[in-house]
Amino acid sequence: MRVPQVPAEDENLRPVIITPADMVENSPSPFSNLVSPPLSDTDSVVTDFSLRSSMNTRAFREDEGRLYQATDDERETQRLDLQHNAIKASQGNKNYLAPIPAYLPNAGKDKSVLDVGTGSGAWPCEIAQEFPNAEVIGVDLAPTWNDNDLPDNVEFQQGDITAGLPFPDGRFDVVHGRTLVAGIRDWPQYINEMIRLVKPGGLFISHETSFPWVLQDQPDVDHWSIAPGFMAISECVARALVVRGHVLSDVTESLPRLISEHPYMEAVERVALFQPFWGWSNDPWQKQSGDIMLRNARDIPDVGDDVSQSDRADIEALRLLIIDGCGIAPRDYEDLKFAFLADLEKPGANSGVPQSVVWGRKKGGPSPTV
């Protein structure tokens, strides 16, 4: 698959670093009663989600009669590849902002990396190429990765992080999870399981987006007047996910606090990012990221005449999510769709999604190589 090329790495990229002191809030920690590492072999927590295959090689997460769809066809792989390249561009053409090289010295010799929610597998494949001596494993609920021309040191497995992954405690030097917000209901449980998999002294990285989507550099009161179609779809998606049991109360702000408060974590830092939906920004990296992301943004609500039958089913999932979760009529969804598309590339509609990259070191073990 051909994707837009991004420029070479920019040493002048200046993300916003937020320290643990900035994250602490006057609220009780969900980890205050934690005594031993969670999700051990004898104390696993299994959620009510189950994985099953359906016709047309699709995988679903089923809960109370509602289906959470993740397809394993070529269109989904292309969408995830575009998302990967857009995120990479927003980070200055970097696959990571955390100090991964310090935890994988000697090109990763005798080290291991886990990527949870691996999607198309682009991130672990590029990490495997950068650290050719490391073992790199990607895990996802559905087999959406591309098995063609894989580096020798990367492999993929199916697994559900919400049910616990079949790896022993402290298995990996680096554990990475990205854009899992629509698949996680219990964030403390997710963090517990991810940190369980990190070796003492190892690195945990969480890269998440926030709902609802917003306009950047615009007062909140002006959002609806500037881009009513974008704001309406954003509100509907967020509301529908809440109906399905997701906690979306500013994940990009709550996750840094949860990770910082975890009793097994230290040296926690955060980078605040913004992922544009189109190339509205004057910043070259933000513009490049938005230009890549525009194709995905156009597909968010639309099922046009030029969409194939197999692709139509993918986009239909969002339509049903909104109709079911918000209780609106199909004809009203058509109005939402056209209003959203009208706001893409609209001057002043600086649409996108807030993102937060948080990383920290698991206590114990040797200090990383500087």
Summary of the structure (lengths in Angstrom):
residues: 370
radius of gyration: 20.1
end to end distance: 36.7
largest distance: 60.1
contacts: 1181
relative contact order: 0.17
helix: 37%
strand: 22%
